[in-house]
C-alpha cells in the first residue's frame, strides 16, 4: 500500500496552519515562532494503522532528528492520522515512549511531547477549553532536542508559568475565540480512509 502524496500534503498543510494560528499565533510555545519562521520544523505524516507501525516510524524519526544538523532540522512533528485516534489509546502509547528513547540511547538528548484532537488534561472535563492548548488537528508526536528546551527555559525561571499562562489565555478567549482560531486549520475528515494504492 503506497502513500497518498495529495492526502499527506493536506494533512501537513492543516498541521502547519495549526502551528501558525495556535502554537505561534497564541504564543502557546515559547520557542515555536523562531523555529517555525526559520523553516526548521520537519513534518512527517505516518501511514501507520497500528501502534506497532507507529512505534517503528517513531524510532526512525528519533534516529533522524538525533543525526540531523539543528541548523536544518530543529524539531519534528510526527503526525499519525490513522492510528490512536482514541485519546485513551494514545495516552497508553505515550507511556511506552520513555523506554523507547532510553533503548535508543537518546535519553537526555531527545524527548517527545504530544498533541491530540481530543487531548484532555487530568482533572478536567472533555469540553474544558484549557484542553485546547494541546489539541492539534491530528494525533501528533512532537520530537524535541533537550538542549534546545534548556536554552529556552533559562528565560523562564518558573516553567510552570507557561502552562498557567496558556490556561489563562484559553479561558479568556473562551470557546468562541478558540473556534475562530480553529477555523484557520480545521482539517478535512480523515477517519479510517486508506491511502490510495498506485
LOVEX-625930 format. One record per residue (C-alpha): residue in three letters; x, y, z negated. Coordinates in pm, whole numbers, plus 50000, padded with zeros to 5 digits. Each point is the difference from the previous one (the first is absolute). Example, Ala and Ser with C-alpha at 12.3 -4.5 7.8 and 13.67 -1.06 7.14 Angstrom:
BEGIN
ALA512304955049220 SER501375034450066 
//
This chain:
BEGIN
UNK500005000050000 UNK501505032650116 UNK499635033649834 UNK497685026050146 UNK502195030850058 UNK496985022850049 UNK498434989149671 UNK503345003449821 UNK500315035350136 UNK496545009149868 UNK500814985949656 UNK503335017949990 UNK498425032950108 UNK497334997549729 UNK502714993049740 UNK502135029150123 UNK497005022949971 UNK499394987549646 UNK503615008649912 UNK499585034750152 UNK496545007949861 UNK500084983249659 UNK503504990949888 UNK501675031450134 UNK496955022550039 UNK498894995549640 UNK503554996649871 UNK499344965749847 UNK503634989350043 UNK502805024249903 UNK502424989550273 UNK497684990150286 UNK500025033550181 UNK503735001050077 UNK500134963250098 UNK496925002550222 UNK501065032350171 UNK503424985150073 UNK498434969150161 UNK501674976349754 UNK496974978249925 UNK499874966150170 UNK496454987850075 UNK499644962550046 UNK496654983350068 UNK499864963649893 UNK497854974650184 UNK500014977749691 UNK496814980949928 UNK501244984349675 UNK501975009649691 UNK502804976750110 UNK500305017250338 UNK499975034049834 UNK502704988649761 UNK502184991250300 UNK499425034250156 UNK500795016749668 UNK503294981249972 UNK500915011050355 UNK499215036449921 UNK501914999649672 UNK503074986850183 UNK499595025950274 UNK499655029549762 UNK502924988449785 UNK502244999050308 UNK498675031450171 UNK501755033549997 UNK497965022749768 UNK500605028250248 UNK497894980250248 UNK497574980349779 UNK499415012349648 UNK496894980249913 UNK497594974650152 UNK496234996250004 UNK499084963650063 UNK496345001350104 UNK498054967249988 UNK496415005650116 UNK499064963550045 UNK500984985449667 UNK499395007749630 UNK497075022750077 UNK498564989149665 UNK501625022249737 UNK500224972849735 UNK501834977050243 UNK502245029250095 UNK500725006449633 UNK500894963349947 UNK502445002150292 UNK501665030649847 UNK500844979549691 UNK502314978350210 UNK501935028250167 UNK502455005849714 UNK501344964350021 UNK500335003550380 UNK502125031649963 UNK502084982649734 UNK500514968750214 UNK501295021850282 UNK502535016549768 UNK498345033850050 UNK498885007049644 UNK501165035149913 UNK500335008250371 UNK496464998050135 UNK496564999749846 UNK496484996250137 UNK497015022449930 UNK496474992750116 UNK496955015850163 UNK496634985250084 UNK496645012750130 UNK498374986649681 UNK502805008349757 UNK498825001549641 UNK502075009349697 UNK499484980349681 UNK497375015949779 UNK498215017850285 UNK496784993450184 UNK500174991250368 UNK498455033350102 UNK502155022049774 UNK501595026050227 UNK503474996949842 UNK500374965950163 UNK500285018350331 UNK503575010349916 UNK501004964450103 UNK497404993650269 UNK501394996350350 UNK498124991650321 UNK501304964149985 UNK501724977849742 UNK503595012450001 UNK503264991649826 UNK502395029349959 UNK503684990549992 UNK502195025949832 UNK503675005249922 UNK500515002949625 UNK502885024650047 UNK497675023350188 UNK497354997749729 UNK502585007749730 UNK501205030950189 UNK496465013550021 UNK499074991849642 UNK502935020949872 UNK497795029950076 UNK497134984749800 UNK500994997449632 UNK496664982949933 UNK499214976350291 UNK496604991949851 UNK499035035850077 UNK499904990750371 UNK497204975049943 UNK498225023549761 UNK500235028650249 UNK498624977950278 UNK497074988349787 UNK499205035949904 UNK500155010650365 UNK497654972450118 UNK497565007449722 UNK500085036750094 UNK499294994850372 UNK497524972349919 UNK498374975650237 UNK499045027250247 UNK503575012850023 UNK501404965050040 UNK497454992750275 UNK501335029850195 UNK503564987249967 UNK498944964550085 UNK498335011850320 UNK503495008550128 UNK501154963849995 UNK496944977249977 UNK500844969150208 UNK497834980750239 UNK498774968549824 UNK502604972350020 UNK498184972249818 UNK501164965450095 UNK500515007450368 UNK502854981550165 UNK502745016350205 UNK499414993650367 UNK501944971050151 UNK501935008050311 
//
